Amino acid sequence: MESGKLRLLVVWGERRAARFPGVPTLKESGIDIVQSSPWGLAAPKGTPTPVLATLHDAFKRAMQAANFRETLTHYDMEPTYMSMEQYRRYAVSAMAREKAVLEQRQFGKGSG
């Protein structure tokens, strides 16, 4: 994008990206989606609670590491911590919301 070979049309975040201040957000473009790039872990149903707690704690510590935060800054991203239950609710809600937007615009429904 910086070379001019590609043109960034929109960003998905709540606000415009610092590196691309002239590029509107999806919401500014009329598509009611605000989406960061969340990362989470998933485990098979029935995974023992102590194993889930260990994974959660390790992931949370990794999010606090300086090099992780530095890397995110390079990509105009901000870390957002969510507990296991908050992330589960977020993922279910985001999938339903985005599915509704896509269906409303009839993507994937043979519209061309």
PyMOL commands that place a pseudoatom at each C-alpha (Angstrom):
pseudoatom trace, name=CA, resn=MET, resi=1, chain=A, elem=C, hetatm=0, pos=[0.000, 0.000, 0.000]
pseudoatom trace, name=CA, resn=GLU, resi=2, chain=A, elem=C, hetatm=0, pos=[2.812, 2.361, 0.809]
pseudoatom trace, name=CA, resn=SER, resi=3, chain=A, elem=C, hetatm=0, pos=[4.288, 1.727, -2.662]
pseudoatom trace, name=CA, resn=GLY, resi=4, chain=A, elem=C, hetatm=0, pos=[1.017, 2.628, -4.356]
pseudoatom trace, name=CA, resn=LYS, resi=5, chain=A, elem=C, hetatm=0, pos=[0.517, -0.814, -5.926]
pseudoatom trace, name=CA, resn=LEU, resi=6, chain=A, elem=C, hetatm=0, pos=[-2.480, -1.485, -3.697]
pseudoatom trace, name=CA, resn=ARG, resi=7, chain=A, elem=C, hetatm=0, pos=[-5.126, 0.863, -2.393]
pseudoatom trace, name=CA, resn=LEU, resi=8, chain=A, elem=C, hetatm=0, pos=[-6.615, 0.388, 1.044]
pseudoatom trace, name=CA, resn=LEU, resi=9, chain=A, elem=C, hetatm=0, pos=[-10.352, 0.990, 0.802]
pseudoatom trace, name=CA, resn=VAL, resi=10, chain=A, elem=C, hetatm=0, pos=[-11.446, 0.743, 4.444]
pseudoatom trace, name=CA, resn=VAL, resi=11, chain=A, elem=C, hetatm=0, pos=[-10.226, -0.240, 7.882]
pseudoatom trace, name=CA, resn=TRP, resi=12, chain=A, elem=C, hetatm=0, pos=[-12.307, -2.318, 10.263]
pseudoatom trace, name=CA, resn=GLY, resi=13, chain=A, elem=C, hetatm=0, pos=[-11.495, -0.562, 13.534]
pseudoatom trace, name=CA, resn=GLU, resi=14, chain=A, elem=C, hetatm=0, pos=[-13.402, 1.909, 15.666]
pseudoatom trace, name=CA, resn=ARG, resi=15, chain=A, elem=C, hetatm=0, pos=[-11.247, 4.720, 14.301]
pseudoatom trace, name=CA, resn=ARG, resi=16, chain=A, elem=C, hetatm=0, pos=[-8.995, 5.328, 11.340]
pseudoatom trace, name=CA, resn=ALA, resi=17, chain=A, elem=C, hetatm=0, pos=[-5.550, 3.754, 11.360]
pseudoatom trace, name=CA, resn=ALA, resi=18, chain=A, elem=C, hetatm=0, pos=[-2.693, 6.059, 12.336]
pseudoatom trace, name=CA, resn=ARG, resi=19, chain=A, elem=C, hetatm=0, pos=[-0.649, 4.913, 9.315]
pseudoatom trace, name=CA, resn=PHE, resi=20, chain=A, elem=C, hetatm=0, pos=[-3.543, 5.546, 6.915]
pseudoatom trace, name=CA, resn=PRO, resi=21, chain=A, elem=C, hetatm=0, pos=[-5.486, 8.550, 8.233]
pseudoatom trace, name=CA, resn=GLY, resi=22, chain=A, elem=C, hetatm=0, pos=[-7.147, 9.178, 4.854]
pseudoatom trace, name=CA, resn=VAL, resi=23, chain=A, elem=C, hetatm=0, pos=[-8.745, 5.731, 4.772]
pseudoatom trace, name=CA, resn=PRO, resi=24, chain=A, elem=C, hetatm=0, pos=[-12.274, 5.586, 6.228]
pseudoatom trace, name=CA, resn=THR, resi=25, chain=A, elem=C, hetatm=0, pos=[-13.576, 2.950, 8.594]
pseudoatom trace, name=CA, resn=LEU, resi=26, chain=A, elem=C, hetatm=0, pos=[-16.205, 0.441, 7.492]
pseudoatom trace, name=CA, resn=LYS, resi=27, chain=A, elem=C, hetatm=0, pos=[-18.704, 2.290, 9.664]
pseudoatom trace, name=CA, resn=GLU, resi=28, chain=A, elem=C, hetatm=0, pos=[-17.884, 5.602, 7.965]
pseudoatom trace, name=CA, resn=SER, resi=29, chain=A, elem=C, hetatm=0, pos=[-18.463, 3.804, 4.654]
pseudoatom trace, name=CA, resn=GLY, resi=30, chain=A, elem=C, hetatm=0, pos=[-21.956, 2.715, 5.636]
pseudoatom trace, name=CA, resn=ILE, resi=31, chain=A, elem=C, hetatm=0, pos=[-21.231, -0.840, 6.780]
pseudoatom trace, name=CA, resn=ASP, resi=32, chain=A, elem=C, hetatm=0, pos=[-22.087, -1.185, 10.456]
pseudoatom trace, name=CA, resn=ILE, resi=33, chain=A, elem=C, hetatm=0, pos=[-19.150, -3.360, 11.486]
pseudoatom trace, name=CA, resn=VAL, resi=34, chain=A, elem=C, hetatm=0, pos=[-16.397, -2.385, 13.883]
pseudoatom trace, name=CA, resn=GLN, resi=35, chain=A, elem=C, hetatm=0, pos=[-13.883, -5.159, 14.255]
pseudoatom trace, name=CA, resn=SER, resi=36, chain=A, elem=C, hetatm=0, pos=[-10.447, -5.335, 15.691]
pseudoatom trace, name=CA, resn=SER, resi=37, chain=A, elem=C, hetatm=0, pos=[-8.348, -8.405, 15.089]
pseudoatom trace, name=CA, resn=PRO, resi=38, chain=A, elem=C, hetatm=0, pos=[-9.075, -10.399, 18.196]
pseudoatom trace, name=CA, resn=TRP, resi=39, chain=A, elem=C, hetatm=0, pos=[-6.983, -13.362, 19.054]
pseudoatom trace, name=CA, resn=GLY, resi=40, chain=A, elem=C, hetatm=0, pos=[-8.166, -16.084, 21.279]
pseudoatom trace, name=CA, resn=LEU, resi=41, chain=A, elem=C, hetatm=0, pos=[-7.582, -19.684, 22.052]
pseudoatom trace, name=CA, resn=ALA, resi=42, chain=A, elem=C, hetatm=0, pos=[-10.048, -22.480, 21.630]
pseudoatom trace, name=CA, resn=ALA, resi=43, chain=A, elem=C, hetatm=0, pos=[-9.964, -25.877, 23.241]
pseudoatom trace, name=CA, resn=PRO, resi=44, chain=A, elem=C, hetatm=0, pos=[-12.081, -28.970, 22.770]
pseudoatom trace, name=CA, resn=LYS, resi=45, chain=A, elem=C, hetatm=0, pos=[-15.283, -29.193, 24.773]
pseudoatom trace, name=CA, resn=GLY, resi=46, chain=A, elem=C, hetatm=0, pos=[-14.588, -30.938, 28.050]
pseudoatom trace, name=CA, resn=THR, resi=47, chain=A, elem=C, hetatm=0, pos=[-11.008, -29.676, 28.421]
pseudoatom trace, name=CA, resn=PRO, resi=48, chain=A, elem=C, hetatm=0, pos=[-10.244, -29.747, 32.166]
pseudoatom trace, name=CA, resn=THR, resi=49, chain=A, elem=C, hetatm=0, pos=[-10.601, -26.387, 33.917]
pseudoatom trace, name=CA, resn=PRO, resi=50, chain=A, elem=C, hetatm=0, pos=[-6.973, -26.379, 35.182]
pseudoatom trace, name=CA, resn=VAL, resi=51, chain=A, elem=C, hetatm=0, pos=[-5.726, -26.786, 31.593]
pseudoatom trace, name=CA, resn=LEU, resi=52, chain=A, elem=C, hetatm=0, pos=[-7.954, -23.924, 30.439]
pseudoatom trace, name=CA, resn=ALA, resi=53, chain=A, elem=C, hetatm=0, pos=[-6.691, -21.755, 33.292]
pseudoatom trace, name=CA, resn=THR, resi=54, chain=A, elem=C, hetatm=0, pos=[-3.055, -22.477, 32.379]
pseudoatom trace, name=CA, resn=LEU, resi=55, chain=A, elem=C, hetatm=0, pos=[-3.659, -21.601, 28.727]
pseudoatom trace, name=CA, resn=HIS, resi=56, chain=A, elem=C, hetatm=0, pos=[-5.554, -18.455, 29.697]
pseudoatom trace, name=CA, resn=ASP, resi=57, chain=A, elem=C, hetatm=0, pos=[-2.859, -17.236, 32.065]
pseudoatom trace, name=CA, resn=ALA, resi=58, chain=A, elem=C, hetatm=0, pos=[-0.060, -17.874, 29.562]
pseudoatom trace, name=CA, resn=PHE, resi=59, chain=A, elem=C, hetatm=0, pos=[-1.941, -16.064, 26.797]
pseudoatom trace, name=CA, resn=LYS, resi=60, chain=A, elem=C, hetatm=0, pos=[-2.671, -13.113, 29.081]
pseudoatom trace, name=CA, resn=ARG, resi=61, chain=A, elem=C, hetatm=0, pos=[1.007, -12.850, 30.072]
pseudoatom trace, name=CA, resn=ALA, resi=62, chain=A, elem=C, hetatm=0, pos=[2.036, -12.963, 26.414]
pseudoatom trace, name=CA, resn=MET, resi=63, chain=A, elem=C, hetatm=0, pos=[-0.330, -10.072, 25.661]
pseudoatom trace, name=CA, resn=GLN, resi=64, chain=A, elem=C, hetatm=0, pos=[1.469, -7.991, 28.269]
pseudoatom trace, name=CA, resn=ALA, resi=65, chain=A, elem=C, hetatm=0, pos=[4.930, -8.578, 26.774]
pseudoatom trace, name=CA, resn=ALA, resi=66, chain=A, elem=C, hetatm=0, pos=[6.630, -5.453, 25.437]
pseudoatom trace, name=CA, resn=ASN, resi=67, chain=A, elem=C, hetatm=0, pos=[7.607, -7.052, 22.118]
pseudoatom trace, name=CA, resn=PHE, resi=68, chain=A, elem=C, hetatm=0, pos=[4.009, -8.150, 21.500]
pseudoatom trace, name=CA, resn=ARG, resi=69, chain=A, elem=C, hetatm=0, pos=[2.720, -4.635, 22.130]
pseudoatom trace, name=CA, resn=GLU, resi=70, chain=A, elem=C, hetatm=0, pos=[5.458, -3.171, 19.910]
pseudoatom trace, name=CA, resn=THR, resi=71, chain=A, elem=C, hetatm=0, pos=[4.484, -5.504, 17.091]
pseudoatom trace, name=CA, resn=LEU, resi=72, chain=A, elem=C, hetatm=0, pos=[0.826, -4.537, 17.384]
pseudoatom trace, name=CA, resn=THR, resi=73, chain=A, elem=C, hetatm=0, pos=[1.725, -0.853, 17.169]
pseudoatom trace, name=CA, resn=HIS, resi=74, chain=A, elem=C, hetatm=0, pos=[3.455, -1.525, 13.860]
pseudoatom trace, name=CA, resn=TYR, resi=75, chain=A, elem=C, hetatm=0, pos=[0.123, -2.823, 12.503]
pseudoatom trace, name=CA, resn=ASP, resi=76, chain=A, elem=C, hetatm=0, pos=[-2.021, -0.059, 14.066]
pseudoatom trace, name=CA, resn=MET, resi=77, chain=A, elem=C, hetatm=0, pos=[-3.531, -2.549, 16.486]
pseudoatom trace, name=CA, resn=GLU, resi=78, chain=A, elem=C, hetatm=0, pos=[-4.243, -2.291, 20.193]
pseudoatom trace, name=CA, resn=PRO, resi=79, chain=A, elem=C, hetatm=0, pos=[-4.319, -5.233, 22.568]
pseudoatom trace, name=CA, resn=THR, resi=80, chain=A, elem=C, hetatm=0, pos=[-7.679, -5.871, 24.193]
pseudoatom trace, name=CA, resn=TYR, resi=81, chain=A, elem=C, hetatm=0, pos=[-7.887, -8.383, 27.007]
pseudoatom trace, name=CA, resn=MET, resi=82, chain=A, elem=C, hetatm=0, pos=[-11.033, -10.446, 27.518]
pseudoatom trace, name=CA, resn=SER, resi=83, chain=A, elem=C, hetatm=0, pos=[-11.678, -13.188, 30.029]
pseudoatom trace, name=CA, resn=MET, resi=84, chain=A, elem=C, hetatm=0, pos=[-12.621, -16.604, 28.681]
pseudoatom trace, name=CA, resn=GLU, resi=85, chain=A, elem=C, hetatm=0, pos=[-16.334, -15.900, 29.093]
pseudoatom trace, name=CA, resn=GLN, resi=86, chain=A, elem=C, hetatm=0, pos=[-16.066, -12.376, 27.659]
pseudoatom trace, name=CA, resn=TYR, resi=87, chain=A, elem=C, hetatm=0, pos=[-14.244, -13.731, 24.607]
pseudoatom trace, name=CA, resn=ARG, resi=88, chain=A, elem=C, hetatm=0, pos=[-16.812, -16.495, 24.105]
pseudoatom trace, name=CA, resn=ARG, resi=89, chain=A, elem=C, hetatm=0, pos=[-19.666, -13.972, 24.218]
pseudoatom trace, name=CA, resn=TYR, resi=90, chain=A, elem=C, hetatm=0, pos=[-17.732, -11.631, 21.920]
pseudoatom trace, name=CA, resn=ALA, resi=91, chain=A, elem=C, hetatm=0, pos=[-17.060, -14.354, 19.329]
pseudoatom trace, name=CA, resn=VAL, resi=92, chain=A, elem=C, hetatm=0, pos=[-20.679, -15.553, 19.268]
pseudoatom trace, name=CA, resn=SER, resi=93, chain=A, elem=C, hetatm=0, pos=[-21.969, -11.981, 18.990]
pseudoatom trace, name=CA, resn=ALA, resi=94, chain=A, elem=C, hetatm=0, pos=[-19.456, -10.952, 16.295]
pseudoatom trace, name=CA, resn=MET, resi=95, chain=A, elem=C, hetatm=0, pos=[-20.268, -13.980, 14.141]
pseudoatom trace, name=CA, resn=ALA, resi=96, chain=A, elem=C, hetatm=0, pos=[-24.017, -13.331, 14.376]
pseudoatom trace, name=CA, resn=ARG, resi=97, chain=A, elem=C, hetatm=0, pos=[-23.631, -9.612, 13.661]
pseudoatom trace, name=CA, resn=GLU, resi=98, chain=A, elem=C, hetatm=0, pos=[-21.336, -10.110, 10.671]
pseudoatom trace, name=CA, resn=LYS, resi=99, chain=A, elem=C, hetatm=0, pos=[-23.491, -12.922, 9.273]
pseudoatom trace, name=CA, resn=ALA, resi=100, chain=A, elem=C, hetatm=0, pos=[-26.515, -10.607, 9.399]
pseudoatom trace, name=CA, resn=VAL, resi=101, chain=A, elem=C, hetatm=0, pos=[-24.642, -7.831, 7.577]
pseudoatom trace, name=CA, resn=LEU, resi=102, chain=A, elem=C, hetatm=0, pos=[-23.472, -10.232, 4.874]
pseudoatom trace, name=CA, resn=GLU, resi=103, chain=A, elem=C, hetatm=0, pos=[-26.926, -11.720, 4.464]
pseudoatom trace, name=CA, resn=GLN, resi=104, chain=A, elem=C, hetatm=0, pos=[-28.466, -8.245, 4.283]
pseudoatom trace, name=CA, resn=ARG, resi=105, chain=A, elem=C, hetatm=0, pos=[-26.078, -7.399, 1.458]
pseudoatom trace, name=CA, resn=GLN, resi=106, chain=A, elem=C, hetatm=0, pos=[-26.785, -10.848, -0.033]
pseudoatom trace, name=CA, resn=PHE, resi=107, chain=A, elem=C, hetatm=0, pos=[-23.152, -11.906, -0.285]
pseudoatom trace, name=CA, resn=GLY, resi=108, chain=A, elem=C, hetatm=0, pos=[-22.941, -15.584, -0.999]
pseudoatom trace, name=CA, resn=LYS, resi=109, chain=A, elem=C, hetatm=0, pos=[-26.588, -15.845, -2.015]
pseudoatom trace, name=CA, resn=GLY, resi=110, chain=A, elem=C, hetatm=0, pos=[-26.076, -16.059, -5.756]
pseudoatom trace, name=CA, resn=SER, resi=111, chain=A, elem=C, hetatm=0, pos=[-26.355, -12.312, -6.256]
pseudoatom trace, name=CA, resn=GLY, resi=112, chain=A, elem=C, hetatm=0, pos=[-23.425, -12.187, -8.617]
for i in range(1, 112): cmd.bond("trace and resi %d" % i, "trace and resi %d" % (i + 1))
show_as sticks, trace
zoom trace
